[in-house]
Amino acid sequence: MTTLLHIDASVRAAFNPNPSHNSISKNIAKRFIETLKQQQVIDEYIYRDVGMNPPAFINQDWIGAVFSPEEKRTTAQKEILALSDQLIAEVAAADLIVIASPMYNYGMPAQLKAWFDQIIRINKTFDFDLARGDFPLQPLLSGKRLVIITSSGEFGFDTDGIRANQSHLVPHLRTLSKYLGIEHIDEIASEYQEFADTRHQKSLDNAFNQAETLATELALFQQRNSALHVEYE
Ligand SMILES: Cc1cc2nc3c(=O)[nH]c(=O)nc-3n(C[C@H](O)[C@H](O)[C@H](O)COP(=O)(O)O)c2cc1C
């Protein structure tokens, strides 16, 4: 049983009248998910395009509602938290999460950050206890896998790359992922989009190949796991 939650964050559509405007991250994610679907490992598929349909930004009323005890929340406060409740339920249901994101201004799009702000919520996805000393926050979800798919115009954002110190997209996603219950992360990156040269084509081809390979590996892993479950039942 695999429930897949797929989050796209580009403000660009996957397909446009001018194909050079097509979102790269969305198309790599599409290849990954289509390959998984061909292997019939997805039982439930949940999709959100937060780039084109962004969640609301949190505000002071949202914080007020979150910190009100559940049984004392007013109808208005429950309404404020309805979207957050829904987005958290989608994360909680998922075994595998795919986040496909462009790099905007060296980090994630504001739309994707808005999604995280709705989800990382006290007593829902983490709890807080000063008895834990310097690390009072503890995630409440666990056991999930994350695939991060990114596209950038420049290049060299790896830890040993020439722009490692400007890399705030994947490091931020990795930091936040533990509040989604992530225990294993795979990464696929396409770079050089702004150079529009052979390095970009090579990087793109590589990312599409990686998407297919990873989906095939995940399907095999899942099939082996479910075979083991049947054997031991
Ligand atoms: C508003 C905006 C900001 C961007 N900022 C960066 C950046 O800081 N670094 C970078 O390498 N590329 C940057 N880019 C280029 C995008 O990361 C690149 O076009 C990528 O392919 C976009 O993802 P998409 O193809 O999925 O839409 C930016 C593009 C836009 C539109």
The ligand as a Gaussian input file, in Angstrom:
#p B3LYP/6-31G(d) Opt

LIG

0 1
 C       11.687000      34.650000      -9.695000
 C       12.826000      33.745000     -10.076000
 C       13.936000      33.675000      -9.271000
 C       14.981000      32.834000      -9.604000
 N       16.069000      32.756000      -8.780000
 C       17.082000      31.895000      -9.075000
 C       18.198000      31.767000      -8.207000
 O       18.288000      32.404000      -7.172000
 N       19.169000      30.910000      -8.548000
 C       19.113000      30.136000      -9.673000
 O       20.017000      29.337000      -9.909000
 N       18.060000      30.237000     -10.527000
 C       17.059000      31.084000     -10.238000
 N       15.974000      31.183000     -11.067000
 C       15.889000      30.293000     -12.248000
 C       14.972000      29.104000     -11.962000
 O       15.419000      28.379000     -10.847000
 C       14.906000      28.186000     -13.173000
 O       14.318000      28.908000     -14.243000
 C       14.119000      26.926000     -12.941000
 O       14.165000      26.105000     -14.071000
 C       12.660000      27.248000     -12.568000
 O       11.968000      26.040000     -12.259000
 P       10.799000      25.518000     -13.230000
 O       11.479000      25.283000     -14.565000
 O       10.336000      24.259000     -12.609000
 O        9.758000      26.577000     -13.301000
 C       14.920000      32.036000     -10.768000
 C       13.785000      32.148000     -11.603000
 C       12.760000      32.980000     -11.258000
 C       11.533000      33.053000     -12.155000

